[in-house]
Amino acid sequence: MRTLAIETSSVRGSLALFEEGACRREVLFPEGLIHGREITVRLEELLRLEGLEARSLEAIAVSVGPGSYTGIRVGVTAAKTLAYCLRIPVVSESSLRVIAANAASGDPLRVVAALDGRQGFLFWAAFSAARGSTGEIAVGRLTPDAASEPGTLAGALGVLPERGAPALVAGDGADALLASAPPGRFARGLREWDVPRARALGELTAEAARAARFDLDAVHGLEPVYLRVTEAERRLAMKGTP
């Protein structure tokens, strides 16, 4: 199974090519919300470096958010277009779970992924992340994806038990969360975990990609996960308020 993983939900996009669950190559976009300009160029680069054509792809994996509204739309649109044109399945994953996958190591860790949702909100979710002795990744969900103000987020994370090592916080919203959290409950994860990566996305979705089959309705039904209204929608609603 040859799968293309598309991750464009954050400030730095990436693509990764997987063959039978193993990553052959990952390419990173330059930093900045320029995914619409970069995604075609980077896909052509990735295929050229591997000596492949787009028609050799057998599945698409895409991060559907939450995160950058524009970035998510770029990735989802590209995934749907490729899946439709090539008649191959597309599988989706939360960008927050992809961040947690960045942190997976030998011992299970509790990871809180937090992204800047703008307008004073954070997108967040808590996970248990680990990597097995043979390299397989396991990221279990402890809470659903949500959008909260930083001041209320620490209370929402009370579902995590206090015993044991502090939960690690990663993502570009990590520092905002830690600033309002009670001392000792959470610790800053490595900053290299902050950006969701296509390599981690491909690992997370490898089993689902192998089992997936092309379904036109599923391709049409794939939508970004925003969790909150866009800024344009918010302003439009304000104009309509008496």
Secondary structure, 3 states (H helix, E strand, C coil): CEEEEEECCCCCCEEEEEECCEEEEEEECCCCCCHHHHHHHHHHHHHHHCCCCHHHCCEEEEECCCCCHHHHHHHHHHHHHHHHHHCCCEEEECHHHHHHHHCCCCCCEEEEEEEECCCCCEEEEEEEEEECCCCCEEEEECCCCEEECHHHHHHHHHHCCCCCCCEEEECCCHHHHHHHCCCCCEEECCHHHCCCCHHHHHHHHHHHHHHCCCCHHHHHHCCCCCCCCCHHHHHHHHHCCC
